[in-house]
Amino acid sequence: MLWLALYLPHLPLEVVARGSPARTPLAIAAPDGQRQRIHARNRAAAAAGVHPGLAVNTALALCPGLSIRARDEAAEAEALGRLAGWAGQFTSRVSLQPPAGLLLEIGASLRLFGGLDTLLTRIGDGVENLGYRARPGVAPTPLGAWWLARAGRRETITDLPALSRALHTLPLTVLEISAKARAELRGLGLRRLGDCVRLPRAGLAKRFGPAFVTDLDRAFGLQPDPRPRFAPPERFESRLELPAEVDDSTALVFAARRLVVELCGFLIARGAGVSSLELTLDHRRGPPTSLHLGLVSPTREPDHLLGLLRERLERCPLNAPVESIALRADRPQALAAQPAALFDKGDSEKGDWQHLVERLRARLGEAAVTGLCPHDDHRPEHAWRPCPPGTETARRKAVPLPEGVRPLWLLEEPTALRLVDGRPWLGGELRLRRGPERIESGWWDGIEARRDYFIAENQGNERYWIYRDLEGDGAWYLHGVFG
């Protein structure tokens, strides 16, 4: 087995700061007894002299423009769970390491992703695209990898002897123990894990508890260390807090990108795609703004989804500044793998028309772009219905018709024809080449039609579809044109 640990030391800050580029000073405050102190800060705040442990009032005195947000441990736990769902695309064995870490068993994934270095690069780039900074650690045991990550040791260790040598040199700060226990270890003159391993085990267990010795054994591979697998949710829903309110919808594209990348990792892990998305913009005052995005077919392409969301955001006027955004996909659908083509088809790929329809609907609105499907009705103007673009209609049996008796172009409204000596004219006399085809239908819905249809030609051999109305005075009408 080979484990990758991802330690996120800046998670309390990143759950807020990753929603927009870091341009203004930002800090996270947490209670320390009766006082509020700085727990984390971004680089802009650090440049002004703000550092962890500083009292909030002192930090504001050093940096009057400092934005301070309270630490939200529940939001950190949710972000860690969403990151675990995203990481499932690389391995089926993902475990949480609260409060700021993940453990991934990657031994079985190395061949699939082209080796360890390639896999680590892909995971590292993906975590960065989500807006997090992670310290990796690679080792044959999960706890060993976790302690290496906490120590900032980036070497790749793949066997137990090398892991033992590396763990001996790690400082005791990698241990997640109480401040009292850490002080006692320092009082005994212990500074590194190797110092603890050399002490009698019974004495260590008696003084610091059996769990302390068990953790050492698990990290060194002397005891098994089973880890529960993370179970991803059935649907995707992610919320992103913004460091400051945004009053321009186009400025939300940066935050939307984070959520789309997160969504696509979640979908890859499930072998699924989505055919609809809901983007919600939350305001301090007033109801939220909801943007629905419908797709012609399920997809998980991040660039395509982000392009559609950008189209919607650019045309979305904001009634109030936005303080957070959320992305939801309720019904992930199984997505069949698409085999690569033997020859490059260039721009003639099957999905191009679908992308075009989706972009038009994102730009013009879903109601502005629709498809057509046949409907069982003999009346030509009622023989079709609007339907979602791409709807499968092959299984539906429309009214069977002889080939070539229906034009592709029907007029929106039939046009009355002039009669000369009782014969229809259209720039000259029309010769009846085929017909009549009688249609008598619609008595049940109050729009009755009684007509005799003919295929007619003019002097230039242009063909038209005309009919004689059997109701009233028997007038002639032009209803369609053949290509």
C-alpha positions as CSV (number, residue, x, y, z in Angstrom):
1,M,0.0,0.0,0.0
2,L,1.0,3.6,-0.6
3,W,-0.7,6.5,1.0
4,L,-0.8,10.2,0.1
5,A,-1.6,12.6,2.9
6,L,-2.8,16.1,2.0
7,Y,-2.4,18.6,4.9
8,L,-4.3,21.9,4.5
9,P,-2.7,24.2,7.2
10,H,-4.6,27.3,5.8
11,L,-8.0,25.7,5.6
12,P,-9.7,28.2,8.0
13,L,-8.6,31.1,5.8
14,E,-9.2,29.3,2.4
15,V,-12.9,28.5,3.1
16,V,-13.4,32.3,2.8
17,A,-10.5,33.6,0.7
18,R,-10.7,31.1,-2.2
19,G,-13.8,32.8,-3.5
20,S,-11.8,35.7,-5.1
21,P,-8.2,36.7,-5.8
22,A,-6.4,37.9,-2.7
23,R,-6.1,41.6,-3.1
24,T,-7.2,43.1,0.3
25,P,-6.0,42.2,3.8
26,L,-8.1,39.4,5.3
27,A,-7.8,37.6,8.6
28,I,-9.6,34.9,10.5
29,A,-10.3,35.4,14.2
30,A,-10.9,32.7,16.9
31,P,-11.6,33.0,20.6
32,D,-8.7,32.6,23.0
33,G,-10.1,32.6,26.5
34,Q,-12.0,35.9,26.8
35,R,-10.3,37.5,23.9
36,Q,-10.4,37.2,20.1
37,R,-7.1,36.6,18.4
38,I,-5.9,36.3,14.9
39,H,-5.9,32.6,13.9
40,A,-4.9,33.0,10.2
41,R,-4.3,35.8,7.7
42,N,-3.5,36.2,4.0
43,R,-0.3,37.6,2.5
44,A,-1.7,41.1,2.2
45,A,-2.4,41.2,5.9
46,A,1.0,39.6,6.7
47,A,2.7,42.4,4.8
48,A,1.0,44.9,7.1
49,G,2.4,43.1,10.2
50,V,-0.6,41.0,11.1
51,H,0.4,37.5,12.4
52,P,-1.4,34.6,14.2
53,G,-1.8,35.1,18.0
54,L,-2.2,38.9,17.7
55,A,-5.2,40.4,19.4
56,V,-7.9,41.6,17.0
57,N,-7.7,45.2,18.2
58,T,-4.0,45.3,17.8
59,A,-4.3,43.8,14.3
60,L,-6.8,46.5,13.3
61,A,-4.5,49.2,14.7
62,L,-1.7,47.8,12.5
63,C,-3.9,47.4,9.4
64,P,-7.0,49.7,9.5
65,G,-8.3,48.2,6.2
66,L,-8.1,44.6,7.6
67,S,-11.3,42.5,7.0
68,I,-11.8,40.1,9.8
69,R,-14.1,37.0,9.7
70,A,-14.9,34.7,12.5
71,R,-13.6,31.1,12.2
72,D,-16.3,28.7,11.0
73,E,-15.3,25.2,11.9
74,A,-18.5,23.7,10.4
75,A,-17.7,25.3,7.1
76,E,-14.2,23.8,7.3
77,A,-15.6,20.3,7.9
78,E,-18.0,20.8,4.9
79,A,-15.1,22.0,2.7
80,L,-13.0,18.9,3.7
81,G,-15.9,16.6,2.8
82,R,-16.3,18.3,-0.6
83,L,-12.6,18.0,-1.3
84,A,-12.8,14.3,-0.4
85,G,-15.6,13.9,-2.9
86,W,-13.4,15.6,-5.6
87,A,-10.4,13.4,-4.7
88,G,-12.4,10.3,-5.4
89,Q,-11.5,10.7,-9.1
90,F,-8.0,9.5,-8.3
91,T,-8.7,6.6,-6.0
92,S,-11.7,4.7,-4.5
93,R,-10.1,4.8,-1.0
94,V,-10.3,8.3,0.4
95,S,-10.4,9.0,4.2
96,L,-10.9,12.1,6.2
97,Q,-8.2,13.3,8.6
98,P,-10.0,16.0,10.5
99,P,-9.7,18.8,11.0
100,A,-7.5,19.7,8.0
101,G,-6.4,16.7,6.0
102,L,-7.2,13.8,3.7
103,L,-5.7,10.4,3.2
104,L,-5.6,8.8,-0.2
105,E,-4.5,5.2,-0.9
106,I,-2.9,5.6,-4.3
107,G,-0.9,2.4,-4.7
108,A,-3.5,0.9,-7.1
109,S,-3.8,4.1,-9.1
110,L,-0.2,4.5,-10.2
111,R,-0.4,2.6,-13.4
112,L,-3.8,4.2,-14.3
113,F,-2.3,7.7,-14.1
114,G,1.1,7.1,-15.5
115,G,3.2,6.7,-12.4
116,L,3.7,8.4,-9.0
117,D,5.2,11.7,-10.2
118,T,2.4,12.3,-12.8
119,L,-0.3,11.4,-10.2
120,L,1.1,13.7,-7.6
121,T,1.4,16.5,-10.1
122,R,-2.3,16.1,-11.2
123,I,-3.5,16.0,-7.6
124,G,-1.4,19.0,-6.6
125,D,-2.5,21.1,-9.6
126,G,-6.2,20.2,-9.0
127,V,-6.1,21.1,-5.3
128,E,-4.5,24.5,-6.3
129,N,-7.3,25.1,-8.9
130,L,-9.8,24.6,-6.1
131,G,-8.2,27.4,-4.1
132,Y,-6.4,25.3,-1.5
133,R,-2.7,25.0,-0.5
134,A,-1.8,21.5,0.6
135,R,1.3,19.9,1.9
136,P,1.7,16.3,0.6
137,G,3.2,13.4,2.3
138,V,3.8,9.9,0.7
139,A,4.5,6.8,2.8
140,P,3.5,3.1,3.1
141,T,1.3,3.9,6.2
142,P,-1.4,6.5,6.5
143,L,-0.3,8.0,9.7
144,G,3.4,8.0,8.6
145,A,2.3,9.9,5.4
146,W,0.2,12.3,7.6
147,W,3.1,13.1,9.9
148,L,5.4,13.7,7.0
149,A,2.9,16.1,5.5
150,R,2.5,18.0,8.8
151,A,6.3,18.3,9.0
152,G,6.5,19.6,5.5
153,R,8.7,16.8,4.3
154,R,8.0,16.4,0.6
155,E,10.2,13.4,-0.1
156,T,8.5,10.3,-1.5
157,I,8.9,7.3,0.7
158,T,7.8,3.9,-0.6
159,D,9.2,1.3,1.8
160,L,9.0,0.8,5.5
161,P,12.8,0.9,6.3
162,A,13.1,4.3,4.6
163,L,9.9,5.5,6.4
164,S,11.4,4.4,9.8
165,R,14.5,6.4,9.2
166,A,12.5,9.5,8.1
167,L,10.1,9.3,11.1
168,H,13.0,9.2,13.6
169,T,14.0,12.7,12.5
170,L,10.6,14.3,12.7
171,P,9.9,16.9,15.4
172,L,7.3,16.2,18.1
173,T,5.2,19.1,16.7
174,V,3.7,16.6,14.1
175,L,1.9,14.9,17.0
176,E,-1.7,16.0,17.6
177,I,-1.5,15.8,21.3
178,S,-2.5,18.2,24.1
179,A,-0.3,21.1,25.1
180,K,0.2,19.5,28.5
181,A,1.5,16.3,27.0
182,R,3.8,18.2,24.6
183,A,5.2,20.1,27.5
184,E,5.9,16.9,29.4
185,L,7.7,15.4,26.5
186,R,9.9,18.5,26.3
187,G,10.5,18.3,30.0
188,L,11.9,14.8,29.5
189,G,14.3,16.1,27.0
190,L,12.5,14.6,24.0
191,R,12.6,16.6,20.8
192,R,12.0,14.0,18.0
193,L,10.0,10.9,17.3
194,G,13.1,8.8,17.4
195,D,13.7,9.9,21.0
196,C,10.2,8.5,22.0
197,V,10.8,5.2,20.2
198,R,14.0,4.6,22.2
199,L,12.2,4.9,25.5
200,P,10.6,1.8,27.2
201,R,7.1,1.3,25.8
202,A,5.5,0.5,29.1
203,G,6.6,3.7,30.6
204,L,5.4,5.7,27.6
205,A,2.0,4.0,27.7
206,K,1.7,4.6,31.5
207,R,2.6,8.3,31.3
208,F,1.0,9.3,28.0
209,G,-1.7,6.7,27.5
210,P,-1.9,3.5,25.3
211,A,-3.1,5.5,22.3
212,F,0.2,7.3,22.2
213,V,2.2,4.1,21.8
214,T,-0.4,2.7,19.4
215,D,0.0,5.7,17.1
216,L,3.7,5.2,17.0
217,D,3.3,1.6,16.1
218,R,0.8,2.4,13.4
219,A,3.0,5.1,11.9
220,F,6.0,2.8,11.7
221,G,4.0,0.0,10.2
222,L,4.2,-2.3,13.3
223,Q,0.4,-2.4,13.7
224,P,-2.4,-2.2,11.2
225,D,-4.1,1.1,10.7
226,P,-7.5,0.6,9.0
227,R,-9.1,3.8,7.8
228,P,-12.9,4.2,7.1
229,R,-13.6,5.2,3.5
230,F,-15.3,8.5,2.8
231,A,-18.9,8.0,1.4
232,P,-19.7,10.8,-1.0
233,P,-23.2,12.3,-1.1
234,E,-25.7,11.3,-3.7
235,R,-25.9,14.8,-5.1
236,F,-23.5,17.7,-5.4
237,E,-24.0,20.9,-3.5
238,S,-21.3,23.3,-2.7
239,R,-21.4,26.9,-1.2
240,L,-18.6,29.4,-1.5
241,E,-18.3,32.4,0.8
242,L,-16.9,35.5,-0.7
243,P,-14.3,37.6,1.2
244,A,-16.2,40.8,0.4
245,E,-19.6,41.5,-1.2
246,V,-19.6,41.6,-5.0
247,D,-21.9,43.9,-6.9
248,D,-20.8,42.9,-10.5
249,S,-22.1,39.6,-11.7
250,T,-19.1,39.1,-14.1
251,A,-16.8,39.2,-11.1
252,L,-18.4,36.0,-9.8
253,V,-16.9,33.9,-12.7
254,F,-13.7,33.4,-10.6
255,A,-15.7,31.9,-7.7
256,A,-17.9,29.9,-10.2
257,R,-14.7,28.3,-11.6
258,R,-13.8,26.9,-8.2
259,L,-17.2,25.3,-7.9
260,V,-17.2,23.9,-11.4
261,V,-13.8,22.2,-10.9
262,E,-15.1,20.7,-7.7
263,L,-18.3,19.5,-9.4
264,C,-16.4,17.9,-12.3
265,G,-14.1,16.0,-9.9
266,F,-17.2,14.7,-8.0
267,L,-18.7,13.6,-11.3
268,I,-15.6,11.8,-12.6
269,A,-15.4,9.8,-9.3
270,R,-19.0,8.7,-9.9
271,G,-18.6,8.1,-13.7
272,A,-21.5,10.5,-14.1
273,G,-22.5,13.8,-15.8
274,V,-25.1,16.4,-15.2
275,S,-27.9,17.7,-17.5
276,S,-28.9,20.6,-15.3
277,L,-27.3,23.0,-12.8
278,E,-28.6,25.5,-10.3
279,L,-26.4,28.5,-9.4
280,T,-27.7,30.5,-6.4
281,L,-26.4,34.0,-5.5
282,D,-27.0,34.9,-1.9
283,H,-27.5,38.5,-0.8
284,R,-27.4,40.1,2.6
285,R,-30.8,41.6,2.0
286,G,-33.6,40.2,-0.2
287,P,-34.2,36.8,-1.7
288,P,-31.4,34.9,-3.4
289,T,-31.0,35.0,-7.2
290,S,-31.3,31.6,-8.9
291,L,-29.8,30.8,-12.3
292,H,-30.9,27.5,-13.9
293,L,-28.7,26.0,-16.6
294,G,-30.2,23.2,-18.7
295,L,-28.1,21.0,-21.0
296,V,-29.0,19.0,-24.0
297,S,-27.1,15.9,-22.8
298,P,-25.2,15.0,-19.6
299,T,-21.6,16.3,-19.4
300,R,-18.8,16.9,-17.0
301,E,-16.5,19.1,-19.2
302,P,-15.4,22.0,-16.9
303,D,-14.5,24.5,-19.6
304,H,-17.9,24.0,-21.3
305,L,-19.9,24.3,-18.0
306,L,-17.9,27.3,-17.0
307,G,-18.5,28.9,-20.4
308,L,-22.3,28.5,-20.0
309,L,-22.3,29.9,-16.5
310,R,-20.3,32.8,-17.7
311,E,-22.9,33.5,-20.4
312,R,-25.6,33.5,-17.8
313,L,-23.7,35.6,-15.3
314,E,-22.9,38.3,-17.8
315,R,-26.6,38.7,-18.5
316,C,-27.8,38.6,-14.9
317,P,-28.4,42.0,-13.4
318,L,-27.9,42.1,-9.6
319,N,-30.5,43.6,-7.4
320,A,-28.1,43.6,-4.4
321,P,-24.5,42.7,-3.7
322,V,-23.6,39.0,-3.5
323,E,-22.0,37.6,-0.4
324,S,-21.9,33.9,-1.3
325,I,-22.7,31.6,-4.2
326,A,-23.8,28.0,-4.3
327,L,-23.8,25.3,-7.1
328,R,-26.2,22.4,-7.0
329,A,-26.6,19.3,-9.3
330,D,-29.5,17.2,-8.0
331,R,-29.5,14.3,-10.4
332,P,-26.1,13.0,-11.7
333,Q,-26.6,10.6,-14.6
334,A,-24.4,7.8,-15.6
335,L,-22.1,8.9,-18.4
336,A,-20.9,6.3,-20.9
337,A,-17.2,6.5,-21.8
338,Q,-16.6,7.9,-25.3
339,P,-13.9,5.9,-27.2
340,A,-11.3,7.9,-29.0
341,A,-11.8,8.2,-32.8
342,L,-9.3,6.4,-35.0
343,F,-9.1,9.5,-37.3
344,D,-9.4,13.1,-36.2
345,K,-12.8,14.5,-37.2
346,G,-11.9,18.1,-36.6
347,D,-14.9,20.3,-36.1
348,S,-17.4,17.6,-37.2
349,E,-17.7,16.0,-33.8
350,K,-21.1,14.8,-32.8
351,G,-21.4,17.0,-29.7
352,D,-20.7,20.4,-31.5
353,W,-24.4,21.1,-32.2
354,Q,-25.2,20.3,-28.6
355,H,-22.7,22.8,-27.3
356,L,-24.1,25.4,-29.7
357,V,-27.6,24.8,-28.5
358,E,-26.5,25.1,-24.8
359,R,-24.6,28.3,-25.4
360,L,-27.6,29.8,-27.2
361,R,-29.9,28.8,-24.4
362,A,-27.5,30.2,-21.8
363,R,-27.3,33.5,-23.8
364,L,-30.9,33.9,-24.9
365,G,-32.8,31.9,-22.3
366,E,-34.1,28.3,-22.3
367,A,-37.5,29.3,-23.7
368,A,-35.9,30.9,-26.8
369,V,-34.3,27.7,-28.2
370,T,-36.3,24.6,-28.6
371,G,-36.5,21.5,-30.7
372,L,-39.4,20.0,-32.8
373,C,-40.8,16.5,-32.7
374,P,-43.6,14.9,-34.7
375,H,-47.1,14.6,-33.4
376,D,-49.8,12.2,-34.6
377,D,-52.1,14.5,-36.4
378,H,-53.1,14.7,-40.1
379,R,-53.5,18.5,-40.1
380,P,-50.0,19.8,-41.2
381,E,-50.0,22.8,-38.8
382,H,-50.7,20.4,-35.9
383,A,-48.4,17.6,-36.9
384,W,-45.5,18.8,-34.7
385,R,-44.8,19.9,-31.1
386,P,-42.0,21.8,-29.4
387,C,-39.7,19.7,-27.4
388,P,-36.3,20.0,-25.6
389,P,-33.5,20.0,-28.1
390,G,-32.0,16.6,-28.8
391,T,-35.1,14.7,-27.6
392,E,-35.1,11.2,-29.0
393,T,-38.1,10.7,-31.4
394,A,-37.1,7.6,-33.3
395,R,-39.3,5.4,-31.3
396,R,-42.4,7.5,-31.8
397,K,-44.5,6.6,-34.8
398,A,-45.8,9.6,-36.6
399,V,-48.5,9.4,-39.3
400,P,-47.1,7.4,-42.1
401,L,-46.9,9.3,-45.4
402,P,-45.7,8.5,-48.9
403,E,-42.3,9.8,-49.7
404,G,-42.1,13.3,-51.2
405,V,-45.7,14.5,-50.5
406,R,-44.8,16.9,-47.7
407,P,-42.7,20.0,-48.2
408,L,-40.1,20.9,-45.6
409,W,-41.2,24.5,-45.6
410,L,-44.7,25.3,-44.4
411,L,-46.0,28.8,-44.3
412,E,-46.8,30.2,-40.9
413,E,-50.4,30.9,-42.2
414,P,-51.9,29.6,-45.5
415,T,-52.0,32.3,-48.2
416,A,-55.1,32.7,-50.4
417,L,-54.5,32.2,-54.1
418,R,-56.0,34.2,-56.9
419,L,-58.4,32.3,-59.2
420,V,-58.5,32.8,-63.0
421,D,-61.3,31.0,-64.7
422,G,-61.7,28.9,-61.6
423,R,-58.0,27.7,-61.6
424,P,-55.4,28.7,-58.9
425,W,-52.7,31.2,-60.0
426,L,-49.3,32.2,-58.5
427,G,-47.4,34.3,-61.0
428,G,-49.2,32.3,-63.6
429,E,-51.4,29.3,-63.9
430,L,-50.5,26.4,-61.5
431,R,-50.6,22.9,-63.0
432,L,-51.8,20.2,-60.6
433,R,-49.3,17.4,-60.7
434,R,-50.4,15.2,-57.8
435,G,-53.5,14.8,-55.7
436,P,-56.0,15.2,-54.4
437,E,-55.0,14.1,-50.8
438,R,-58.0,14.6,-48.7
439,I,-57.7,15.6,-45.0
440,E,-60.7,15.6,-42.8
441,S,-59.8,16.0,-39.2
442,G,-60.0,18.1,-36.0
443,W,-63.7,17.7,-35.3
444,W,-62.9,16.8,-31.7
445,D,-61.0,19.9,-30.7
446,G,-63.1,22.5,-32.5
447,I,-60.4,23.3,-35.2
448,E,-61.9,21.2,-38.0
449,A,-60.1,21.0,-41.3
450,R,-61.7,19.6,-44.6
451,R,-59.2,20.1,-47.4
452,D,-58.0,18.6,-50.7
453,Y,-54.2,18.9,-51.1
454,F,-52.3,19.0,-54.4
455,I,-48.7,19.2,-55.5
456,A,-48.7,22.0,-58.1
457,E,-46.0,23.5,-60.5
458,N,-45.7,27.0,-62.1
459,Q,-44.3,27.9,-65.4
460,G,-40.7,27.7,-64.0
461,N,-41.3,24.2,-62.6
462,E,-41.2,25.4,-59.0
463,R,-43.4,23.1,-56.9
464,Y,-45.9,24.2,-54.3
465,W,-48.2,22.5,-51.8
466,I,-51.7,23.9,-52.2
467,Y,-55.2,22.9,-51.1
468,R,-58.8,23.6,-51.8
469,D,-60.9,24.4,-48.7
470,L,-64.0,22.1,-48.8
471,E,-65.7,24.4,-46.3
472,G,-67.4,27.6,-47.4
473,D,-66.8,28.8,-51.0
474,G,-64.0,26.3,-51.9
475,A,-61.2,28.8,-52.0
476,W,-57.6,27.8,-52.8
477,Y,-54.6,28.3,-50.5
478,L,-50.8,28.0,-50.6
479,H,-49.6,26.0,-47.6
480,G,-46.0,25.0,-48.4
481,V,-43.0,25.2,-50.8
482,F,-40.9,22.3,-51.9
483,G,-37.1,22.8,-52.1
